């Protein structure tokens, strides 16, 4: 019964995908933005590259560190981005201070804007800082918006700090 409960939790976390469908991708400095990033010994260098390789149901595990980048999810996808992972990816600290996404005021840190389909992005154990809305007055840290009536967009935050993000409306998130 204990294994059955664990399996049920996993199915909920990956949005109903079966264990064989979901892929774990790894991000760590230094890494290389090449290949699928599915081995902890050959991680991606940037979270954005891992996002570009991901399919619905995937999880991206991010090693503690400073990531100066902006992330864009522009398609329908069910994706989890987990910060706080140790160098070996053997265990995870839920404290959001360890993993920071910081575009240094060069744009919105995380944009979720599908034109079709349903996008659901889960952000866990991250600090999102110094995002500035550009091209839109909304959401310097996280901007969530379906671009058409045929799309839906949703972001879930768990152990996430939004700090010093700027926008005309909803500096942290909109």
C-alpha positions in Angstrom: 0.0 0.0 0.0 2.9 2.4 0.7 4.2 2.0 -2.8 0.8 2.6 -4.2 0.5 5.9 -2.3 3.9 7.0 -3.6 2.9 6.2 -7.2 -0.3 8.2 -6.8 1.7 11.2 -5.7 4.0 10.9 -8.6 1.1 10.8 -11.0 -0.4 13.9 -9.6 2.9 15.8 -9.7 3.5 15.1 -13.3 0.0 16.0 -14.4 -1.3 12.5 -15.0 1.6 11.3 -17.2 2.9 7.8 -16.5 6.3 7.3 -15.2 7.5 6.1 -18.6 6.3 9.4 -20.3 8.0 11.9 -18.0 11.7 12.9 -18.3 13.9 14.5 -15.7 16.3 17.1 -17.1 19.3 18.5 -15.1 20.7 22.1 -15.0 24.0 23.0 -13.3 26.9 25.4 -13.8 29.1 24.4 -15.5 27.0 22.4 -17.9 26.5 22.3 -21.7 23.5 23.4 -23.7 23.6 20.4 -25.9 21.7 17.1 -26.1 18.7 16.2 -23.9 20.3 17.0 -20.4 18.7 13.8 -19.1 21.8 12.7 -17.1 22.9 14.4 -13.9 26.5 13.9 -15.1 25.8 15.8 -18.3 23.5 18.7 -17.3 22.4 21.7 -19.3 24.1 25.0 -18.6 20.9 27.1 -18.7 17.3 26.5 -17.5 16.1 28.0 -20.8 17.8 25.3 -22.9 16.3 22.6 -20.6 12.8 24.2 -21.1 13.4 24.1 -24.9 14.1 20.4 -24.8 11.2 19.5 -22.5 7.9 17.8 -23.3 4.7 17.8 -21.3 5.2 16.0 -18.0 8.9 16.7 -17.7 10.7 17.9 -14.6 13.7 20.2 -14.7 16.0 19.8 -11.6 18.2 22.9 -11.1 21.3 22.9 -9.0 21.7 25.8 -6.5 23.2 28.8 -8.1 22.6 32.1 -9.9 21.0 31.9 -13.4 21.0 35.2 -15.3 18.4 34.4 -17.9 14.8 34.8 -19.0 12.6 31.7 -19.5 9.8 31.5 -22.1 7.1 28.9 -22.2 5.2 29.6 -25.4 3.5 26.3 -26.1 1.0 24.1 -24.3 3.1 22.0 -21.8 2.9 20.6 -18.3 6.3 21.3 -16.8 7.9 21.5 -13.3 11.1 23.5 -12.6 12.6 22.5 -9.2 15.4 24.6 -7.6 17.5 23.7 -4.6 19.3 20.6 -5.9 22.7 19.6 -4.6 25.7 19.2 -7.0 25.1 15.4 -7.2 21.3 15.9 -7.5 21.1 13.4 -4.7 18.9 15.6 -2.4 17.1 18.9 -2.5 16.8 21.9 -0.1 13.4 23.6 -0.3 14.8 27.0 0.7 14.3 29.3 -2.2 17.4 31.4 -1.5 19.7 28.8 -3.0 18.5 28.9 -6.6 18.0 32.4 -8.2 16.7 33.3 -11.6 17.7 36.9 -12.2 17.6 38.5 -15.7 19.2 41.7 -14.2 16.4 44.0 -15.4 16.8 42.8 -19.0 13.2 41.4 -19.3 10.5 39.4 -17.5 12.2 36.5 -15.7 9.6 33.9 -16.6 7.0 34.2 -19.4 4.2 31.7 -19.8 2.2 32.7 -22.9 0.8 29.8 -25.0 -1.0 30.6 -28.2 -2.7 27.1 -28.3 -3.1 24.3 -25.8 -2.8 24.4 -22.0 0.4 25.5 -20.3 0.9 24.6 -16.6 4.3 25.5 -15.1 5.1 24.6 -11.5 7.9 26.6 -10.0 9.5 25.2 -6.8 12.2 26.4 -4.4 13.3 29.4 -6.4 14.0 33.1 -6.0 12.9 35.2 -8.9 14.5 38.6 -8.8 15.2 41.7 -10.9 12.8 41.0 -13.7 11.4 44.0 -15.6 8.4 43.7 -17.8 9.3 44.6 -21.4 6.8 44.7 -24.3 4.0 44.3 -21.7 3.0 46.3 -18.7 2.4 43.1 -16.7 4.6 40.8 -14.5 8.2 41.7 -14.2 9.0 38.4 -12.3 6.4 36.1 -13.8 4.0 36.9 -16.6 1.2 34.5 -17.3 -1.2 35.0 -20.1 -3.0 32.9 -22.7 -2.6 34.6 -26.1 -5.8 33.2 -27.6 -9.2 31.9 -26.6 -7.9 28.4 -27.6 -5.2 28.5 -24.9 -5.0 28.4 -21.1 -2.0 29.4 -18.9 -1.4 28.6 -15.3 1.6 28.9 -13.0 1.9 27.3 -9.5 4.4 28.7 -7.0 5.7 26.6 -4.2 8.5 27.9 -1.9 9.1 30.8 -4.4 10.3 34.3 -3.5 9.5 37.2 -5.9 11.8 40.1 -5.1 12.6 43.5 -6.7 10.7 42.8 -10.0 9.3 45.8 -11.9 6.3 46.4 -14.1 3.5 48.9 -14.7 1.1 46.4 -13.1 2.0 43.3 -11.0 5.7 43.8 -10.6 6.2 40.3 -9.1 3.6 38.4 -11.1 0.7 39.1 -13.3 
